[in-house]
Amino acid sequence: MKAEDAGTEDWWIYKGTGVPHDGIAKLPEPPAWRVFGRPIGTGGSDLHIPPTQHSARSTARRLGRVKQASAYQADERELHLVNLALHLRRPLLITGKPGVGKSTLAYAVAHELQLGQVLRWPITSRSTLRDGLYTYDAIGRLYDAGMRQGAFAQDGFSENDTPGIGRYLRLGPLGTALLPWRYPRVLLIDEIDKSDIDLPNDLLNVFEEGEFEIPELSRLSVDDQTVMTADGDQTAAVCGGLVACSEFPLVILTSNAEREFPSAFLRRCVRLEISTPNEDRLAAMVDAHLGDSRDSAEARAEVIAEFSRRQREEGAELANDQLLNALLMVERGLWRGVRGRRLIESELMRPLNES
């Protein structure tokens, strides 16, 4: 069922329309066991959602991502579970086959609720909790200190000439998400099932406490240090080495269902399984991305039907972007000839589970 067919529930914050709105301001207070930091409005420097900033060379990719987010076709179950995660301040664990739109859902929520750019943490087998929290370039600081000591050797060098530590410390995606934002940031922890076996358990304490300590800062005598964040050239002040959220971020973890997770980890998550979309949902997704095309409507329907049949009857693992690539070439006339059809079917719609 599409979001527009399901109707809008009164308790939904994310409505799945793809149209930006200020509904996040109506998010009710968290349950008592999920209250973090100090309440908004009690003083201090709560951070607003940062402006979306991108380099010129990434503009085209950014526009594509925004279009993809606004075009996402959320069904009723997805809407229910995203909103449960928002209300309960719990991570959302999304499982499903590659290419069904797990990651795109994070961008769709951030786009509609105007929560700034998504903080993405791609996971590999070498990823550690520290990677997500922060990095510290100690060698760079020592090098700069040595260079400065040499430059000031004639005038005398003091400890005050040592470069400030903050410029060598950058918060990672998880660390940035845990800053005291006024509204929750969207954090995408992509492909958590590819992690080392210990990472899910390592995340538990951070998810429960909503804070973490940076030892390199906490042992200094100064209270505030300005550090870099995962938002490009943006900075933030960290007091006493403690990063603590005011609003728990909307943490979206994706998994290709390649492994099982510990029970302690699962019970702290809202779990959503995204199934293979049917033909109607595929058609709506295609129309949102490529527009309604009367000239190639018949060919488009044929390709969607074949794509869906292969998934349903042959168990082929096919990603939604494969369908979009195939239909783009259909729009450019490749479907008209026999050789073109074979190329689309054999190459652009080649199953991911086919060697």
VOPAGU-2260 file (C-alpha; in pm, 1 decimal, decimal comma):
REM VOPAGU-2260
SITE   aa  ch    i         X         Y         Z
SITE  MET   A    0       0,0       0,0       0,0
SITE  LYS   A    1     137,5     341,2     -93,4
SITE  ALA   A    2     157,8     621,8     158,2
SITE  GLU   A    3     -97,0     830,5     -31,6
SITE  ASP   A    4    -341,6     537,9     -29,2
SITE  ALA   A    5    -292,6     455,6     336,7
SITE  GLY   A    6    -413,4     789,0     469,8
SITE  THR   A    7    -231,3     993,3     730,1
SITE  GLU   A    8    -230,8     879,1    1092,1
SITE  ASP   A    9    -253,3    1154,7    1353,4
SITE  TRP   A   10      59,8    1033,8    1532,5
SITE  TRP   A   11     278,7    1023,6    1223,5
SITE  ILE   A   12     562,4    1274,6    1210,8
SITE  TYR   A   13     707,7    1132,8     889,9
SITE  LYS   A   14     422,0    1103,9     641,4
SITE  GLY   A   15     604,5     964,1     336,9
SITE  THR   A   16     481,5    1235,6     101,7
SITE  GLY   A   17     826,0    1351,1      -8,1
SITE  VAL   A   18     715,7    1711,6      50,7
SITE  PRO   A   19     924,7    1897,7     313,5
SITE  HIS   A   20     731,7    2017,0     619,7
SITE  ASP   A   21     793,4    2124,4     981,0
SITE  GLY   A   22     626,1    1825,2    1145,0
SITE  ILE   A   23     939,5    1744,1    1347,0
SITE  ALA   A   24     855,4    2041,5    1570,6
SITE  LYS   A   25     543,1    1849,5    1677,5
SITE  LEU   A   26     736,0    1542,9    1792,3
SITE  PRO   A   27     614,5    1470,5    2149,0
SITE  GLU   A   28     848,2    1456,3    2445,7
SITE  PRO   A   29    1051,0    1135,4    2471,9
SITE  PRO   A   30     956,4     866,8    2722,4
SITE  ALA   A   31    1116,9     918,5    3062,8
SITE  TRP   A   32    1368,6     638,7    3002,4
SITE  ARG   A   33    1487,7     801,8    2677,2
SITE  VAL   A   34    1546,4    1158,4    2796,4
SITE  PHE   A   35    1897,6    1278,9    2717,8
SITE  GLY   A   36    2103,6    1581,0    2825,1
SITE  ARG   A   37    1935,4    1892,5    2947,1
SITE  PRO   A   38    1600,2    2017,9    2816,9
SITE  ILE   A   39    1601,2    2262,7    2528,8
SITE  GLY   A   40    1566,1    2622,9    2644,1
SITE  THR   A   41    1762,1    2591,7    2969,6
SITE  GLY   A   42    2053,5    2788,8    2833,7
SITE  GLY   A   43    2364,6    2694,3    2644,5
SITE  SER   A   44    2436,7    2660,6    2275,1
SITE  ASP   A   45    2196,4    2409,2    2129,0
SITE  LEU   A   46    2275,4    2357,8    1764,0
SITE  HIS   A   47    2023,1    2409,6    1490,1
SITE  ILE   A   48    2023,7    2188,0    1182,2
SITE  PRO   A   49    2319,6    2306,1     971,7
SITE  PRO   A   50    2265,9    2440,2     621,2
SITE  THR   A   51    2326,0    2182,1     352,4
SITE  GLN   A   52    2659,6    2264,9     194,7
SITE  HIS   A   53    2824,0    2081,9     -92,4
SITE  SER   A   54    3116,0    2141,0    -319,5
SITE  ALA   A   55    3048,3    2239,8    -680,5
SITE  ARG   A   56    3163,2    1906,3    -815,0
SITE  SER   A   57    2912,6    1719,8    -596,9
SITE  THR   A   58    2613,9    1935,0    -695,8
SITE  ALA   A   59    2481,6    1695,5    -959,4
SITE  ARG   A   60    2511,8    1398,5    -725,8
SITE  ARG   A   61    2338,9    1593,8    -448,9
SITE  LEU   A   62    2048,2    1688,2    -673,6
SITE  GLY   A   63    2013,6    1324,6    -773,5
SITE  ARG   A   64    2003,1    1219,7    -408,2
SITE  VAL   A   65    1738,1    1482,2    -325,9
SITE  LYS   A   66    1523,7    1365,2    -616,3
SITE  GLN   A   67    1570,7    1005,9    -508,0
SITE  ALA   A   68    1468,4    1092,9    -151,7
SITE  SER   A   69    1157,8    1285,5    -254,8
SITE  ALA   A   70    1058,8    1003,6    -489,9
SITE  TYR   A   71    1083,6     728,1    -228,2
SITE  GLN   A   72     763,5     524,2    -210,8
SITE  ALA   A   73     711,6     431,7     154,5
SITE  ASP   A   74     435,7     183,1     233,3
SITE  GLU   A   75     218,1     187,8     544,7
SITE  ARG   A   76     432,8     -53,0     744,7
SITE  GLU   A   77     745,2     152,5     676,3
SITE  LEU   A   78     564,8     467,6     784,0
SITE  HIS   A   79     449,5     303,4    1105,9
SITE  LEU   A   80     798,0     179,5    1200,3
SITE  VAL   A   81     986,0     497,8    1110,2
SITE  ASN   A   82     744,5     691,3    1329,1
SITE  LEU   A   83     777,8     439,2    1611,0
SITE  ALA   A   84    1154,5     492,4    1602,7
SITE  LEU   A   85    1102,8     870,5    1613,4
SITE  HIS   A   86     857,7     859,1    1904,7
SITE  LEU   A   87    1053,3     601,7    2108,4
SITE  ARG   A   88    1396,9     749,6    2029,9
SITE  ARG   A   89    1519,0     407,0    1926,0
SITE  PRO   A   90    1744,6     299,9    1637,4
SITE  LEU   A   91    1568,5     159,9    1328,8
SITE  LEU   A   92    1726,5    -160,0    1195,9
SITE  ILE   A   93    1628,0    -215,2     831,4
SITE  THR   A   94    1691,9    -549,7     665,2
SITE  GLY   A   95    1631,5    -649,1     307,1
SITE  LYS   A   96    1799,8    -756,5     -13,2
SITE  PRO   A   97    2047,9    -519,0    -179,7
SITE  GLY   A   98    1887,5    -243,4    -382,6
SITE  VAL   A   99    1537,6    -239,7    -231,3
SITE  GLY   A  100    1579,3     113,3     -92,4
SITE  LYS   A  101    1703,5      62,3     264,0
SITE  SER   A  102    1953,3     348,4     255,6
SITE  THR   A  103    1723,0     571,2      51,7
SITE  LEU   A  104    1468,3     569,1     333,6
SITE  ALA   A  105    1714,5     759,9     554,9
SITE  TYR   A  106    1748,0    1032,4     291,3
SITE  ALA   A  107    1371,2    1040,5     240,2
SITE  VAL   A  108    1308,8    1104,0     611,7
SITE  ALA   A  109    1580,2    1370,5     635,7
SITE  HIS   A  110    1447,4    1543,6     323,3
SITE  GLU   A  111    1081,6    1549,4     428,7
SITE  LEU   A  112    1146,4    1649,8     790,6
SITE  GLN   A  113    1415,6    1903,5     693,1
SITE  LEU   A  114    1673,6    1753,8     927,4
SITE  GLY   A  115    1982,4    1857,0     733,6
SITE  GLN   A  116    2218,2    1634,4     540,6
SITE  VAL   A  117    2228,9    1267,5     636,7
SITE  LEU   A  118    2531,9    1167,3     841,6
SITE  ARG   A  119    2645,6     846,7     670,6
SITE  TRP   A  120    2878,3     593,7     830,4
SITE  PRO   A  121    2960,3     313,5     581,7
SITE  ILE   A  122    3064,0       0,5     769,6
SITE  THR   A  123    3343,3    -238,4     674,5
SITE  SER   A  124    3495,6    -536,4     852,8
SITE  ARG   A  125    3760,0    -300,3     996,1
SITE  SER   A  126    3518,7     -39,4    1136,1
SITE  THR   A  127    3535,9      30,6    1509,5
SITE  LEU   A  128    3323,3     237,7    1745,2
SITE  ARG   A  129    3601,9     496,2    1763,2
SITE  ASP   A  130    3576,7     549,3    1383,9
SITE  GLY   A  131    3216,2     658,3    1421,6
SITE  LEU   A  132    3278,8     877,8    1724,1
SITE  TYR   A  133    3589,6    1080,0    1639,1
SITE  THR   A  134    3940,6    1080,2    1496,4
SITE  TYR   A  135    4246,0    1251,9    1642,9
SITE  ASP   A  136    4547,6    1342,9    1432,2
SITE  ALA   A  137    4811,6    1328,5    1705,5
SITE  ILE   A  138    5098,0    1296,6    1457,8
SITE  GLY   A  139    4983,7    1605,3    1270,5
SITE  ARG   A  140    4969,5    1802,4    1592,4
SITE  LEU   A  141    5317,8    1693,5    1695,8
SITE  TYR   A  142    5451,7    1782,1    1354,0
SITE  ASP   A  143    5296,4    2128,0    1362,4
SITE  ALA   A  144    5425,4    2180,4    1716,3
SITE  GLY   A  145    5777,1    2089,8    1604,4
SITE  MET   A  146    5757,2    2324,3    1307,8
SITE  ARG   A  147    5635,6    2606,4    1528,4
SITE  GLN   A  148    5904,2    2536,5    1788,7
SITE  GLY   A  149    6166,2    2570,7    1519,6
SITE  ALA   A  150    6015,2    2893,4    1393,9
SITE  PHE   A  151    6012,6    3048,7    1740,8
SITE  ALA   A  152    6344,7    2905,6    1856,9
SITE  GLN   A  153    6517,4    3241,0    1851,3
SITE  ASP   A  154    6248,0    3407,7    2061,8
SITE  GLY   A  155    6194,5    3116,2    2296,6
SITE  PHE   A  156    5922,5    2852,0    2277,8
SITE  SER   A  157    5659,2    2799,3    2542,2
SITE  GLU   A  158    5373,8    2554,9    2593,9
SITE  ASN   A  159    5134,8    2828,2    2486,7
SITE  ASP   A  160    5276,0    2804,4    2135,5
SITE  THR   A  161    5153,7    2446,0    2097,1
SITE  PRO   A  162    4867,1    2426,5    1844,8
SITE  GLY   A  163    4524,2    2382,5    2002,1
SITE  ILE   A  164    4407,8    2024,0    2009,3
SITE  GLY   A  165    4064,8    2098,9    1867,6
SITE  ARG   A  166    4190,2    2162,8    1515,3
SITE  TYR   A  167    4329,4    1807,5    1503,1
SITE  LEU   A  168    4013,7    1640,2    1629,4
SITE  ARG   A  169    3714,1    1566,7    1405,6
SITE  LEU   A  170    3388,0    1410,6    1519,0
SITE  GLY   A  171    3274,5    1116,8    1309,6
SITE  PRO   A  172    2917,8    1064,4    1182,7
SITE  LEU   A  173    2799,7     910,4    1510,8
SITE  GLY   A  174    2984,4    1169,5    1718,2
SITE  THR   A  175    2834,9    1454,9    1515,9
SITE  ALA   A  176    2485,2    1306,3    1547,4
SITE  LEU   A  177    2525,6    1305,6    1927,5
SITE  LEU   A  178    2591,2    1679,4    1952,3
SITE  PRO   A  179    2310,8    1873,2    2129,5
SITE  TRP   A  180    2100,6    1942,8    1820,2
SITE  ARG   A  181    1761,7    2106,1    1865,2
SITE  TYR   A  182    1604,7    1837,9    1645,3
SITE  PRO   A  183    1733,9    1484,7    1585,0
SITE  ARG   A  184    1990,6    1437,0    1312,0
SITE  VAL   A  185    1953,3    1141,7    1075,5
SITE  LEU   A  186    2244,8     899,0    1105,7
SITE  LEU   A  187    2276,3     621,1     847,1
SITE  ILE   A  188    2492,9     330,3     963,7
SITE  ASP   A  189    2515,2     149,2     632,7
SITE  GLU   A  190    2558,3    -230,1     609,6
SITE  ILE   A  191    2608,2    -300,0     979,6
SITE  ASP   A  192    2614,5    -673,8     902,3
SITE  LYS   A  193    2957,1    -630,1     741,0
SITE  SER   A  194    3108,0    -515,8    1071,5
SITE  ASP   A  195    3336,0    -699,1    1307,8
SITE  ILE   A  196    3139,0    -920,2    1544,9
SITE  ASP   A  197    3198,0    -681,8    1837,8
SITE  LEU   A  198    3071,1    -355,2    1684,8
SITE  PRO   A  199    2695,0    -406,8    1748,7
SITE  ASN   A  200    2765,2    -471,5    2116,7
SITE  ASP   A  201    3006,5    -176,5    2131,8
SITE  LEU   A  202    2727,1      51,2    2010,4
SITE  LEU   A  203    2491,0     -47,8    2292,5
SITE  ASN   A  204    2629,4     184,2    2561,1
SITE  VAL   A  205    2631,4     485,3    2327,6
SITE  PHE   A  206    2274,1     411,0    2218,5
SITE  GLU   A  207    2162,9     381,7    2580,4
SITE  GLU   A  208    2346,4     682,2    2722,6
SITE  GLY   A  209    2334,3     918,3    2422,5
SITE  GLU   A  210    2680,3    1047,7    2506,8
SITE  PHE   A  211    3050,7     967,0    2497,4
SITE  GLU   A  212    3376,1    1105,4    2631,7
SITE  ILE   A  213    3678,8    1223,3    2436,1
SITE  PRO   A  214    3974,3    1150,5    2669,5
SITE  GLU   A  215    4210,8    1377,5    2476,7
SITE  LEU   A  216    3983,0    1669,6    2568,8
SITE  SER   A  217    3856,1    1567,7    2912,1
SITE  ARG   A  218    4206,2    1565,0    3063,7
SITE  LEU   A  219    4270,1    1924,6    2960,1
SITE  SER   A  220    4212,4    2206,5    3208,6
SITE  VAL   A  221    4009,2    2417,4    2964,8
SITE  ASP   A  222    3633,5    2372,2    2955,3
SITE  ASP   A  223    3547,8    2428,8    2589,6
SITE  GLN   A  224    3728,0    2316,3    2278,3
SITE  THR   A  225    3617,2    2381,0    1920,8
SITE  VAL   A  226    3641,0    2068,6    1706,5
SITE  MET   A  227    3562,7    1981,2    1347,3
SITE  THR   A  228    3252,1    1777,2    1269,1
SITE  ALA   A  229    3136,9    1539,4     997,7
SITE  ASP   A  230    2946,8    1830,7     838,5
SITE  GLY   A  231    3233,1    1937,3     614,3
SITE  ASP   A  232    3392,8    2256,5     744,0
SITE  GLN   A  233    3142,8    2302,0    1028,9
SITE  THR   A  234    3268,5    2314,3    1388,3
SITE  ALA   A  235    3117,6    2260,1    1731,2
SITE  ALA   A  236    3214,4    2337,7    2090,9
SITE  VAL   A  237    3273,2    2041,7    2322,3
SITE  CYS   A  238    3261,1    2113,5    2694,5
SITE  GLY   A  239    3485,1    1913,4    2926,3
SITE  GLY   A  240    3543,7    1646,9    2665,6
SITE  LEU   A  241    3183,5    1521,0    2686,0
SITE  VAL   A  242    2959,1    1501,2    2380,5
SITE  ALA   A  243    2597,3    1455,6    2491,5
SITE  CYS   A  244    2283,2    1479,8    2281,7
SITE  SER   A  245    1972,3    1679,7    2366,0
SITE  GLU   A  246    1763,4    1483,8    2114,4
SITE  PHE   A  247    1855,3    1124,0    2034,8
SITE  PRO   A  248    1931,6    1103,0    1661,7
SITE  LEU   A  249    1722,0     899,0    1422,2
SITE  VAL   A  250    1970,4     615,6    1376,2
SITE  ILE   A  251    1897,1     401,7    1071,9
SITE  LEU   A  252    2103,8      85,4    1042,7
SITE  THR   A  253    2084,3    -118,9     723,1
SITE  SER   A  254    2155,2    -488,0     688,2
SITE  ASN   A  255    2149,5    -726,1     394,1
SITE  ALA   A  256    2053,9   -1006,0     637,2
SITE  GLU   A  257    2395,2   -1168,6     599,0
SITE  ARG   A  258    2435,3   -1234,0     973,0
SITE  GLU   A  259    2249,1   -1253,2    1301,5
SITE  PHE   A  260    2277,5    -986,6    1570,8
SITE  PRO   A  261    2294,7   -1029,6    1950,8
SITE  SER   A  262    1961,8   -1025,5    2133,7
SITE  ALA   A  263    2077,3    -731,9    2347,3
SITE  PHE   A  264    2128,8    -531,4    2029,4
SITE  LEU   A  265    1801,1    -635,7    1867,0
SITE  ARG   A  266    1585,1    -552,4    2169,4
SITE  ARG   A  267    1704,9    -192,7    2157,4
SITE  CYS   A  268    1603,8    -148,2    1794,3
SITE  VAL   A  269    1278,7    -104,3    1606,4
SITE  ARG   A  270    1306,6    -363,1    1328,2
SITE  LEU   A  271    1183,3    -317,9     972,8
SITE  GLU   A  272    1217,2    -568,2     690,5
SITE  ILE   A  273    1174,3    -422,5     343,0
SITE  SER   A  274    1045,6    -685,3     104,0
SITE  THR   A  275    1083,4    -697,7    -271,7
SITE  PRO   A  276     846,6    -436,2    -420,3
SITE  ASN   A  277     555,6    -546,6    -638,1
SITE  GLU   A  278     487,2    -415,9    -988,6
SITE  ASP   A  279     259,8    -133,3    -873,0
SITE  ARG   A  280     519,1       0,5    -630,4
SITE  LEU   A  281     794,9     -35,4    -888,8
SITE  ALA   A  282     585,4     157,9   -1141,8
SITE  ALA   A  283     520,4     437,7    -891,5
SITE  MET   A  284     890,0     453,4    -806,3
SITE  VAL   A  285     983,6     469,2   -1175,5
SITE  ASP   A  286     727,9     742,9   -1248,7
SITE  ALA   A  287     864,7     948,6    -958,2
SITE  HIS   A  288    1221,1     919,1   -1087,9
SITE  LEU   A  289    1175,1     928,6   -1464,9
SITE  GLY   A  290     839,9    1101,2   -1500,7
SITE  ASP   A  291     529,2     980,7   -1680,6
SITE  SER   A  292     621,8     888,9   -2038,3
SITE  ARG   A  293     338,3     818,7   -2281,8
SITE  ASP   A  294     574,6     747,4   -2568,8
SITE  SER   A  295     738,3     454,1   -2393,8
SITE  ALA   A  296     461,8     350,0   -2154,3
SITE  GLU   A  297     416,6       7,5   -2314,0
SITE  ALA   A  298     788,6     -67,9   -2320,1
SITE  ARG   A  299     822,3      54,5   -1962,0
SITE  ALA   A  300     544,0    -177,1   -1847,7
SITE  GLU   A  301     708,3    -472,5   -2026,3
SITE  VAL   A  302    1043,7    -412,1   -1858,6
SITE  ILE   A  303     886,9    -369,4   -1514,4
SITE  ALA   A  304     687,5    -691,2   -1560,1
SITE  GLU   A  305     999,0    -884,2   -1664,2
SITE  PHE   A  306    1198,8    -735,9   -1376,6
SITE  SER   A  307     929,3    -837,2   -1128,2
SITE  ARG   A  308     886,2   -1183,9   -1283,7
SITE  ARG   A  309    1255,1   -1260,7   -1249,4
SITE  GLN   A  310    1245,6   -1167,2    -882,3
SITE  ARG   A  311     925,4   -1355,2    -810,7
SITE  GLU   A  312     965,7   -1672,8   -1016,7
SITE  GLU   A  313    1340,4   -1712,2   -1055,6
SITE  GLY   A  314    1453,6   -1575,6    -720,2
SITE  ALA   A  315    1683,7   -1328,7    -895,1
SITE  GLU   A  316    1844,2   -1062,7    -677,9
SITE  LEU   A  317    1782,7    -739,5    -865,3
SITE  ALA   A  318    1828,9    -385,5    -734,7
SITE  ASN   A  319    1590,3     -98,2    -801,1
SITE  ASP   A  320    1868,7     106,4    -956,8
SITE  GLN   A  321    1918,0    -170,1   -1213,3
SITE  LEU   A  322    1557,3    -119,2   -1319,1
SITE  LEU   A  323    1606,6     256,1   -1342,2
SITE  ASN   A  324    1921,2     209,7   -1552,5
SITE  ALA   A  325    1737,0     -29,2   -1783,8
SITE  LEU   A  326    1440,6     204,2   -1826,9
SITE  LEU   A  327    1665,3     500,9   -1891,0
SITE  MET   A  328    1809,5     312,5   -2187,5
SITE  VAL   A  329    1457,5     213,0   -2292,6
SITE  GLU   A  330    1372,1     583,2   -2305,1
SITE  ARG   A  331    1672,9     632,4   -2531,7
SITE  GLY   A  332    1550,0     378,2   -2783,6
SITE  LEU   A  333    1749,4      69,2   -2693,5
SITE  TRP   A  334    1431,5    -137,4   -2648,9
SITE  ARG   A  335    1328,2     -99,9   -3011,7
SITE  GLY   A  336    1579,3    -345,2   -3153,2
SITE  VAL   A  337    1636,7    -713,8   -3077,2
SITE  ARG   A  338    2002,7    -657,7   -2991,1
SITE  GLY   A  339    1912,4    -369,4   -2763,4
SITE  ARG   A  340    1653,4    -576,9   -2578,2
SITE  ARG   A  341    1901,8    -856,7   -2526,3
SITE  LEU   A  342    2159,6    -611,5   -2394,4
SITE  ILE   A  343    1914,4    -467,3   -2142,5
SITE  GLU   A  344    1793,5    -807,7   -2026,8
SITE  SER   A  345    2133,2    -979,5   -2011,4
SITE  GLU   A  346    2348,0    -694,9   -1877,2
SITE  LEU   A  347    2143,7    -422,1   -1709,8
SITE  MET   A  348    1906,2    -673,1   -1547,2
SITE  ARG   A  349    2167,2    -935,4   -1468,1
SITE  PRO   A  350    2092,2   -1086,4   -1124,6
SITE  LEU   A  351    2331,1    -989,3    -846,9
SITE  ASN   A  352    2340,3   -1350,7    -729,6
SITE  GLU   A  353    2455,7   -1471,7   -1072,3
SITE  SER   A  354    2829,1   -1532,1   -1104,5
